[in-house]
Amino acid sequence: MPRTVVEWNWEDAFSKFGFGDGDGWNGTNIVCHAIDALGYETTCEWWGCHNYMIMDISKGDNSLLFDDELNWNAETIARMNKNGVTDISNQAIGYTDPHLFLPDDILEMLNATFTDDYEVAA
């Protein structure tokens, strides 16, 4: 039976330009389900007419990434600083490498789950 193979990275689910800039197949929901399985809740939104991506992750009523004004929260800023980011003002969801802002447990799971051997049936 014929198959279509799409090569992608979990990081695409956090990128404004991920999954071919939104012009084709999009695996954001696959990444969301993996994060949600850890006990978190992902919020995804359309950015423009064709970019569907993860915009926030929360636990309970608390965002892991943002404060009430939708600025990076103190914990996220500390993670970015730890990862060498000195100018937070140049960082924004959709443009910033998720390795810089995601908590370690989420990063570890995503890197372990979405390997070169990962396959999903359409």
N, C-alpha and C positions, 0 to 999 in steps of 0.2 A: 504494500500500500504506500502511496506517496506520502511524504512528510515535508513539512516546512520547519526549518530550524531558525530560531531567532536568537542571536547572541545578545545578551544584555547583562547589566550589572545592577545589583540592588541599589546602588547609589543613584541610579536614574530616577528612582521614586522620590528623591529629594531635590531634583534638579529641574529648573525652569526649562532646560534644553534636553531633558532626559527622554529616552525612548525615541530617538530620532526627531527631537523637538516636537513630539506629540503627533507626528504625521502618520503613524502606523500603530502597530500593536503596542499596548501599554500594560506593564506588569505591576503597576502601583498597588493594586488590590492584593496581589500575591504577597508583596512585602508587608502591607498593612496587616494581613491575617497572621503572618509570622510574628510581628511585634505584638499584636493583640493577644496572641497565645501566651505571652509572658506576663499577662495581667495588666497591660496598658490599653489605652484607647487612642487610636489614631484618628486624626481629622484630615480628610482629603478634600481638596477643592479644585475647581477648574481655574486656571490662570490664563486668561484670554480665552480664545475660542477652542483651543485644542491641547492645552497643557494641563494634564491631570496629575497632581502630585500630593505628597504628604506635606501638610502645612503646620501640623502640631502633633504632639504626643502628650497624653495626660494620664494621670493615675488618680482616680477619684475625681475631685473637682479641681485638681492642681495640674497646671501645665508643667511639663518637664523642661520646657524651653523658654517660655516667655512669662513676663510679669503681667499685671492687669492692664497695662498700657500697650501690650504687645511688643515690648522691648525685650531683648534677651534678659533672662533673669540672672540673679547672682551666681547660681550654680552653673549655668551654661557659660557665663563669662569666665568663671574659674576653670572650666574644662577647656575653653578656647585658649586661655592664658597658659595653661599647662601644656597645651599643644603648640605653643609658640606664636599665637596670635596676640599682637600687641595693640593693634588698632581695631577695636570692636566696631567702630562707626562704619567701617568698610565691609562689614559682614551682614548678610541678609539671607533669610530662608529662600531657597531656590537658586542661590548663587554661591553659597558657602559649602565647602566640602563637608559632608555629614560626619566624616571621621573627626572633625574638629569639635563638634558640638554634641554628638550623641553620647549618652551614658555608656560606660564600659560593658554592662550586661547586654544591652541591645546590640552594640557593635560586635561583641563576641558571638552572639547568636546569629546575626546576619552573615558574618564571615564564615561561620561553620555551616550554615544552612545553604547558602547560595554559592556553592562551589562550581567548578567546571563540570562536575558530574550531575548537577541538579537538572531534573527534567520535569516538565509539567505537560500533561495531555490537554489538548484544546477541547 
